Amino acid sequence: MNALVMLLSSLLFVASLAVLFWTRRHLSDMEQRLQKQYPQQFVDEITALNAGTVGMGGRFLKLEKELQSLASQLDDLGSQTQRNTPYAQAIQLAQKGNDVAVIMELCGISYNEAQLIVMMHAKRQAA
């Protein structure tokens, strides 16, 4: 049984070597045909196109970083604007214990809005 396995292994090894040598020779022949078929000008043009593609990739990466930076700045501006609304100020005043009339006066919001903010955000004292 071991002799049969060894024989099959040897045959597979020899067949693999034959395929390897045949593939190398075939590739070499194809390479020579391609070099004859396409002049150096095409090779130079393809090289230039590859270099241009690499350059464009770098530019795209730079633009992507700039876009991310601008998106971050836009988010910061949005959150600053949100913090500066009269309602944000009214919430802070309610949390500090101010009553509805003071909040209405300072923030320029209606009675119902100020009352709702006080109900939601005023600190409750234990009875």
C-alpha positions as CSV (number, residue, x, y, z in Angstrom):
1,M,0.0,0.0,0.0
2,N,2.8,2.4,0.9
3,A,4.6,1.7,-2.4
4,L,1.4,2.6,-4.3
5,V,1.1,5.9,-2.4
6,M,4.8,6.6,-3.1
7,L,4.4,5.8,-6.8
8,L,1.3,8.1,-7.1
9,S,3.1,10.9,-5.2
10,S,6.1,10.6,-7.5
11,L,3.9,10.7,-10.6
12,L,2.0,13.7,-9.4
13,F,5.3,15.4,-8.6
14,V,6.7,14.8,-12.1
15,A,3.4,15.9,-13.7
16,S,3.5,19.1,-11.6
17,L,7.1,19.8,-12.7
18,A,6.1,19.2,-16.4
19,V,3.2,21.7,-16.1
20,L,5.5,24.2,-14.4
21,F,8.1,24.1,-17.1
22,W,5.5,24.2,-19.9
23,T,3.8,27.2,-18.2
24,R,7.1,29.1,-17.9
25,R,7.9,28.4,-21.5
26,H,4.5,29.5,-22.7
27,L,4.6,32.7,-20.6
28,S,8.1,33.5,-22.1
29,D,6.7,33.0,-25.6
30,M,3.7,35.2,-24.9
31,E,6.0,37.9,-23.4
32,Q,8.2,37.9,-26.5
33,R,5.1,38.1,-28.8
34,L,3.7,41.0,-26.8
35,Q,7.0,42.9,-27.0
36,K,7.1,42.5,-30.7
37,Q,3.5,43.4,-31.1
38,Y,3.4,46.5,-29.0
39,P,6.1,49.1,-29.5
40,Q,7.8,50.9,-26.6
41,Q,5.6,53.9,-27.1
42,F,2.6,52.0,-25.8
43,V,4.5,50.8,-22.8
44,D,5.6,54.4,-22.0
45,E,2.0,55.6,-22.4
46,I,0.7,53.0,-20.1
47,T,3.4,53.8,-17.5
48,A,2.4,57.5,-17.8
49,L,-1.2,56.7,-17.3
50,N,-0.4,54.6,-14.2
51,A,1.6,57.5,-12.8
52,G,-1.3,59.9,-13.5
53,T,-3.7,57.5,-11.7
54,V,-1.5,57.5,-8.6
55,G,-1.4,61.3,-8.7
56,M,-5.2,61.5,-8.9
57,G,-5.5,59.1,-6.0
58,G,-3.5,61.4,-3.9
59,R,-5.6,64.3,-4.9
60,F,-8.8,62.4,-4.0
61,L,-7.4,61.5,-0.6
62,K,-6.6,65.2,0.0
63,L,-10.1,66.3,-1.0
64,E,-11.6,63.6,1.2
65,K,-9.7,64.9,4.2
66,E,-10.8,68.4,3.4
67,L,-14.4,67.3,3.1
68,Q,-14.2,65.5,6.5
69,S,-12.8,68.7,8.1
70,L,-15.5,70.8,6.6
71,A,-18.2,68.4,7.8
72,S,-16.7,68.5,11.3
73,Q,-16.7,72.3,11.3
74,L,-20.4,72.3,10.1
75,D,-21.3,70.0,12.9
76,D,-19.6,72.3,15.4
77,L,-21.4,75.3,14.1
78,G,-24.7,73.4,14.3
79,S,-24.2,72.5,17.9
80,Q,-23.1,76.1,18.8
81,T,-26.3,77.4,17.1
82,Q,-28.4,74.9,19.0
83,R,-26.8,76.0,22.3
84,N,-27.5,79.7,21.6
85,T,-31.3,79.3,21.1
86,P,-33.7,81.0,23.5
87,Y,-34.9,77.6,24.6
88,A,-31.4,76.5,25.6
89,Q,-31.1,79.7,27.6
90,A,-34.5,79.1,29.1
91,I,-33.6,75.6,30.2
92,Q,-30.5,76.8,31.9
93,L,-32.5,79.5,33.7
94,A,-35.1,76.9,34.8
95,Q,-32.4,74.6,36.1
96,K,-31.1,77.5,38.2
97,G,-34.5,77.9,39.8
98,N,-35.9,81.0,38.0
99,D,-39.6,81.3,37.7
100,V,-41.8,81.5,34.5
101,A,-42.0,85.3,34.5
102,V,-38.2,85.8,34.6
103,I,-37.7,83.2,31.8
104,M,-40.4,84.8,29.6
105,E,-38.8,88.2,30.1
106,L,-35.1,87.2,29.5
107,C,-35.7,84.7,26.7
108,G,-38.6,86.3,24.8
109,I,-40.7,83.2,24.8
110,S,-44.5,82.8,25.5
111,Y,-45.9,82.0,28.9
112,N,-46.9,78.4,27.9
113,E,-43.4,77.7,26.5
114,A,-41.7,79.1,29.7
115,Q,-44.1,77.1,31.9
116,L,-43.4,73.9,30.0
117,I,-39.7,74.4,30.3
118,V,-40.0,75.0,34.0
119,M,-42.1,71.9,34.5
120,M,-39.6,69.8,32.6
121,H,-36.3,71.2,33.8
122,A,-36.8,72.9,37.1
123,K,-35.1,71.1,40.1
124,R,-37.7,69.7,42.4
125,Q,-37.4,70.3,46.1
126,A,-38.4,67.5,48.5
127,A,-41.5,68.4,50.6
